[in-house]
Amino acid sequence: MDSNPGGPPPLQFDTAVPRVTPAEATATQGVTCTICQRAISTEYFDVNGQSVCDSCRAQVAQLAETPRSWGVFARAGLFGLGAAIAGAILYYAVIAITNFEIGIVAIAIGYMVGWAVRKGAGNRGGRRFQVAALVLTYWAVGLAYTPLTFQQIAEEDKKEQAQEAPAGGSDAAASPAPAGPADEPRAVNIPMVLAILLGFSLALPVLAVISSMPGGLISAAIIAFGMQQAWRMTGVPPLQISGPYRIAAPSPPAAV
């Protein structure tokens, strides 16, 4: 949810275009706030080259601060986790269908995770959110590689079994060994399995890059671009506030 529902539109820091410079404003008879569009008759502040009133200046400064609540951080993490899983599914589908690693998909994952984390943080950012988005983007790429790796392992096992089958003889295949205590089904430790899968997915991007050198440098660059996108989107926007600047009073009418 937006941190200021129903309020004025947020200030676009990246595309700020100066409208009235402080020197020119003192010679005018009024200034309009860029955010709330209200006329300012006494004094105003300059925020990234745009004129804003005192009330909007305080709101912009508050939105530029990094949230310290762990509840906000947890919500941003959940939003980012959902985007990471969706991005991993997208990346896996593209690789499985085209059999190629398309770099723009990794960048799209970084955008999805960065947008989700920032949305969960109330359209604010900060270093802790950048780190979370960075890790989730990296993990999403590893998660996309995981089913592909398992498929390759399964195919290699089938080839090995096919090569070893003639050497075993037909008698051995016809008389299977009696079932013993070791063949009894065992209970699956789900937390342990999830922990192993998590560790495997985190290590997989590094293993994939190292095992496919020198071509792995391309994969490393793809992952880096996606992580850079997530990092940039969850950072604190540059904010420069100066003022207040007084607005010159209107000149008295000339005597007739």
matplotlib code that plots the C-alpha trace (Angstrom):
import matplotlib.pyplot as plt

x = [0.0, 1.2, 2.3, 0.2, -3.2, -5.3, -2.6, -0.6, 1.4, 5.0, 7.8, 9.8, 13.4, 14.9, 13.2, 13.1, 13.1, 13.7, 10.8, 11.7, 15.2, 15.6, 17.0, 14.0, 11.5, 12.3, 11.4, 8.0, 4.7, 3.9, 5.1, 3.1, 4.0, 5.1, 3.5, 0.2, -0.2, -1.1, 0.0, 2.7, 2.7, 5.3, 8.2, 9.0, 11.7, 13.8, 13.7, 15.9, 15.3, 11.6, 9.6, 7.5, 5.7, 6.8, 4.1, 5.1, 8.8, 8.2, 6.4, 9.1, 11.8, 9.9, 9.4, 13.1, 14.0, 14.6, 11.8, 13.2, 10.3, 10.9, 7.3, 7.8, 11.0, 9.2, 6.4, 8.9, 10.7, 7.4, 6.6, 10.1, 9.9, 6.8, 8.3, 11.5, 9.5, 7.5, 10.7, 12.3, 9.3, 9.6, 13.3, 13.0, 10.2, 12.3, 15.4, 13.4, 11.5, 14.3, 17.3, 19.1, 19.8, 18.2, 19.8, 16.8, 14.9, 17.4, 17.1, 13.3, 13.7, 15.7, 13.0, 10.2, 12.0, 13.0, 9.5, 7.9, 10.4, 9.9, 6.1, 6.2, 8.3, 5.7, 7.5, 10.6, 14.0, 17.3, 20.3, 18.5, 16.0, 18.7, 20.5, 17.2, 16.4, 19.9, 19.8, 16.3, 17.3, 20.4, 18.3, 15.6, 18.2, 19.5, 15.9, 15.4, 18.5, 17.5, 15.0, 17.2, 20.1, 17.9, 16.8, 20.5, 21.3, 18.4, 19.4, 23.0, 21.8, 19.6, 22.6, 24.8, 22.1, 21.6, 25.4, 25.6, 22.5, 24.1, 26.9, 24.6, 23.2, 19.6, 19.7, 20.5, 17.6, 15.2, 16.0, 15.8, 17.5, 15.2, 13.9, 15.7, 15.4, 17.3, 14.6, 11.8, 10.4, 11.6, 9.9, 11.0, 12.3, 10.7, 12.6, 15.9, 14.9, 13.9, 17.2, 19.2, 17.2, 17.8, 21.5, 21.7, 19.8, 22.1, 25.2, 24.0, 24.6, 28.2, 28.6, 27.0, 29.4, 32.5, 31.6, 30.9, 34.0, 34.9, 31.3, 30.2, 31.3, 28.2, 26.0, 27.8, 27.2, 23.5, 23.1, 25.0, 22.8, 19.7, 21.1, 22.2, 18.6, 17.2, 19.8, 19.1, 15.3, 15.4, 17.8, 17.1, 16.5, 18.9, 17.4, 18.7, 16.6, 17.5, 15.6, 13.3, 13.3, 11.3, 8.9, 9.1, 6.0, 4.2, 5.2, 2.7, 0.7, 2.2, 0.7, -1.4]
y = [0.0, 3.5, 5.4, 8.5, 7.2, 9.9, 12.5, 14.4, 12.4, 11.5, 13.7, 12.1, 12.5, 10.9, 13.2, 16.4, 19.4, 22.9, 25.2, 28.2, 28.9, 30.5, 33.6, 34.0, 33.1, 36.1, 38.4, 36.8, 37.4, 33.8, 30.2, 27.1, 23.9, 21.2, 18.4, 19.8, 22.5, 25.1, 28.7, 29.7, 33.3, 33.6, 31.1, 27.8, 25.1, 23.8, 20.0, 18.6, 21.7, 21.9, 24.4, 22.8, 24.1, 23.4, 20.7, 18.8, 19.2, 17.4, 14.6, 14.2, 14.1, 11.4, 9.3, 9.4, 8.0, 4.2, 2.5, 1.0, -1.2, -5.0, -5.4, -3.3, -5.2, -8.5, -7.4, -6.2, -9.5, -11.5, -9.3, -9.8, -13.6, -13.9, -11.9, -14.0, -17.3, -15.9, -14.7, -18.1, -19.8, -17.3, -17.8, -21.6, -21.5, -19.4, -21.6, -24.8, -23.6, -21.8, -23.7, -20.4, -18.0, -14.7, -11.9, -9.6, -12.2, -11.9, -8.2, -8.6, -10.7, -7.9, -5.4, -7.6, -8.2, -4.6, -3.3, -5.8, -5.1, -1.3, -1.8, -3.8, -1.1, 1.6, 3.0, 3.6, 2.1, 1.8, -0.4, -3.3, -3.4, -3.3, -6.3, -8.2, -7.5, -8.5, -11.8, -12.6, -11.9, -14.1, -16.9, -16.6, -17.3, -20.3, -21.5, -21.4, -23.5, -26.1, -28.2, -28.0, -29.4, -32.2, -33.1, -33.3, -35.5, -37.8, -38.1, -38.9, -41.6, -43.2, -43.3, -44.9, -47.5, -48.2, -48.8, -51.1, -53.1, -55.6, -56.4, -57.5, -60.6, -61.8, -64.1, -61.2, -59.2, -62.1, -62.8, -59.6, -59.5, -60.1, -57.1, -56.3, -53.8, -51.2, -51.3, -50.3, -46.8, -44.1, -41.0, -37.9, -35.0, -32.1, -29.3, -31.0, -31.5, -27.8, -26.7, -28.9, -27.5, -23.9, -24.4, -26.1, -23.3, -20.7, -22.5, -23.4, -20.1, -20.1, -23.8, -23.1, -20.2, -22.1, -25.3, -23.6, -21.3, -19.3, -19.1, -18.9, -15.2, -14.4, -16.1, -14.2, -10.9, -11.8, -12.5, -9.3, -7.1, -8.5, -7.9, -4.4, -3.6, -4.8, -2.8, 0.4, 0.2, -0.3, 2.5, 5.8, 8.4, 11.3, 14.2, 17.8, 20.2, 23.9, 26.9, 28.4, 31.1, 34.2, 35.4, 39.1, 41.0, 42.5, 46.1, 48.7, 50.2, 53.2, 56.6, 58.2]
z = [0.0, -0.6, 2.4, 1.5, 0.1, -1.4, -1.1, -3.7, -6.2, -5.1, -6.1, -9.0, -7.9, -11.0, -13.4, -11.4, -13.7, -12.1, -12.7, -10.6, -9.3, -5.9, -7.4, -9.8, -7.1, -5.0, -7.8, -8.4, -6.6, -5.9, -6.3, -6.9, -4.9, -7.4, -5.3, -4.0, -6.6, -4.0, -4.3, -1.9, -0.9, 2.0, 1.7, 0.0, -0.1, -3.0, -3.2, -6.0, -8.1, -7.5, -5.4, -2.6, 0.4, 4.0, 4.5, 1.3, 2.2, 5.5, 3.7, 1.1, 3.8, 5.7, 2.6, 1.9, 5.4, 5.7, 7.7, 10.9, 11.7, 11.5, 10.5, 7.4, 6.6, 7.0, 4.7, 2.1, 2.4, 1.8, -1.2, -2.6, -1.9, -4.0, -6.8, -6.7, -7.0, -9.9, -11.6, -11.1, -12.8, -15.6, -16.0, -15.9, -18.5, -20.9, -20.6, -20.9, -24.0, -25.8, -24.4, -24.1, -21.2, -22.1, -20.2, -20.2, -18.2, -15.3, -15.5, -15.4, -12.2, -10.6, -11.6, -10.3, -6.9, -6.6, -7.3, -4.9, -2.0, -2.5, -2.6, 0.6, 2.2, 1.5, -1.6, 0.5, 0.4, 2.3, 2.7, 4.4, 1.6, -1.0, 0.6, 0.8, -2.9, -3.9, -2.1, -3.4, -7.0, -6.7, -5.1, -7.8, -10.5, -8.5, -8.0, -11.8, -12.4, -9.8, -11.8, -14.9, -12.8, -11.5, -15.0, -16.2, -13.2, -14.0, -17.6, -16.7, -14.3, -17.0, -19.4, -16.8, -16.0, -19.7, -20.1, -17.1, -17.9, -20.4, -18.0, -15.2, -17.0, -17.3, -14.2, -11.9, -13.2, -12.9, -9.3, -7.3, -3.9, -0.9, 0.8, 4.1, 6.8, 4.8, 2.1, 4.4, 3.7, 5.9, 7.1, 5.1, 7.2, 5.3, 7.1, 6.3, 2.7, 2.4, 4.0, 1.5, -1.4, -0.2, 0.2, -3.2, -4.9, -3.3, -4.4, -7.9, -9.6, -8.5, -9.5, -12.9, -13.6, -12.5, -14.3, -17.6, -17.8, -19.9, -21.2, -17.5, -17.6, -19.6, -17.0, -14.2, -16.1, -16.5, -12.8, -11.9, -14.1, -12.5, -9.0, -9.9, -11.1, -7.8, -5.8, -7.7, -7.3, -3.5, -2.7, -1.0, -3.7, -3.7, -1.9, -1.7, 0.3, 0.7, 2.0, 3.1, 0.5, 1.0, -1.7, -2.5, -1.6, -4.6, -5.5, -4.6, -7.4, -9.0, -8.1, -10.8]

ax = plt.figure().add_subplot(projection="3d")
ax.plot(x, y, z, "-o")
ax.set_aspect("equal")
plt.show()
